[in-house]
Amino acid sequence: MREEIRSPLPLVTIVICTYNRAYILGEGLRSLQAQTLPTCFFNIIVVDNDSNDATQALVKDFSHDWPQLKFIIEKKRGAGNARNAALKKVTTDWVACLDSDAKAHPDWL
């Protein structure tokens, strides 16, 4: 009998809410790419809380090679509003939040 090979489903969604932090957000996204847990096991949602910097272009550049990375815009400012917008898009059982000026340790997940 042949064993069925199944692709892993994402287990956790990482939510990053940001406002005008394109200058540092890339470091945090790179730290998620360097997780010891393979990227197929997690999704990322970046919520732009009505920034007027290069946040959207930065995330678009990352998402070309990273289909698990989703981008949404929440015009109503405030961390709570941004997190709630992200939670409406979450499809995993687990959610983790990472500040947009933070880097995750490689074993964070």
ChimeraX attribute file (.defattr): number of C-alpha atoms within 10 A of each C-alpha:
attribute: neighborCount
match mode: 1-to-1
recipient: residues
	/A:1	3
	/A:2	4
	/A:3	5
	/A:4	6
	/A:5	6
	/A:6	6
	/A:7	8
	/A:8	10
	/A:9	11
	/A:10	17
	/A:11	14
	/A:12	18
	/A:13	24
	/A:14	21
	/A:15	23
	/A:16	24
	/A:17	28
	/A:18	24
	/A:19	19
	/A:20	17
	/A:21	17
	/A:22	21
	/A:23	13
	/A:24	14
	/A:25	23
	/A:26	20
	/A:27	16
	/A:28	19
	/A:29	22
	/A:30	13
	/A:31	15
	/A:32	24
	/A:33	15
	/A:34	15
	/A:35	15
	/A:36	12
	/A:37	14
	/A:38	13
	/A:39	17
	/A:40	14
	/A:41	15
	/A:42	21
	/A:43	22
	/A:44	25
	/A:45	22
	/A:46	25
	/A:47	28
	/A:48	24
	/A:49	23
	/A:50	19
	/A:51	18
	/A:52	12
	/A:53	13
	/A:54	13
	/A:55	24
	/A:56	19
	/A:57	11
	/A:58	15
	/A:59	20
	/A:60	15
	/A:61	11
	/A:62	15
	/A:63	14
	/A:64	9
	/A:65	9
	/A:66	16
	/A:67	12
	/A:68	15
	/A:69	20
	/A:70	18
	/A:71	16
	/A:72	17
	/A:73	17
	/A:74	20
	/A:75	13
	/A:76	12
	/A:77	13
	/A:78	14
	/A:79	15
	/A:80	11
	/A:81	16
	/A:82	25
	/A:83	19
	/A:84	12
	/A:85	19
	/A:86	25
	/A:87	15
	/A:88	8
	/A:89	12
	/A:90	17
	/A:91	13
	/A:92	15
	/A:93	9
	/A:94	12
	/A:95	17
	/A:96	11
	/A:97	13
	/A:98	18
	/A:99	13
	/A:100	23
	/A:101	16
	/A:102	15
	/A:103	18
	/A:104	18
	/A:105	13
	/A:106	13
	/A:107	10
	/A:108	11
	/A:109	15
